[in-house]
Amino acid sequence: MQYFQPLHNDEVHLWRACTDQSAPVFHLLAQTLSNDERARSERYYFERDRKRYIVGRGILRMILSSYLQTNPRSIKFRYSSYGKPILDGTRAIKNLDFNVSHSAGLAIYAVVRNKSIGIDLEKIQPILEAEQITKNLFSHDESEIFHWLPKQAKTEAFINCWTRKEAYLKARGRGLSLALDQITVSFMPGEPARLLRVENDLQETTRWSISAFSPASGYAAALAVQGYGLGINYYSWGLG
């Protein structure tokens, strides 16, 4: 049985989970989904992607239900105008925020109280047309730095930049409505993750902290959360 530590106001809980599960676990998780989630799963063309979506949503429900001390089937979601999922229901659950990201069979879940949070996960692999993407979507400073990096550092640098921007945007609940080139982050290999600048809002860097970590070999992830000094606790989800 999965054991959950209490979630305090000064900490973030990060959960790592595999979205390729055995048939018994898959069927258990599938039973927790809502009708609209089941309908959404049918839109996936490939069976593997459909199963991963079902497992990912089921694990999300299992994790949240443990913090909320409720049945995972009873959890209801609503979505911001930019698509960020939010818990819906009684006042008792409105102080819990969460975010999810998944890539190539791995999922990361971030949970916090009384703050907004965002997370992004990517499998590390060469990015086609990375130079062109940085010119079009990264800030001027980022694009200049990326251009002069040695070839062997470009993949890691690109993934660092992308995950940190995405985590921040997801925490803000804005999606891509806020242009990527209006945000500048640190991304050099080995450099601590930081939000350096947001155009037209110079105070943003004082409101948000960004952390980078590797949840598994071959993956990179970034976390953005309101405030500074929060403890981060890492867990792995599994039944048994």
Order of alpha helices (4+ residues) and beta strands (2+ residues): beta-alpha-alpha-alpha-beta-beta-beta-beta-beta-alpha-alpha-alpha-beta-beta-alpha-beta-beta-beta
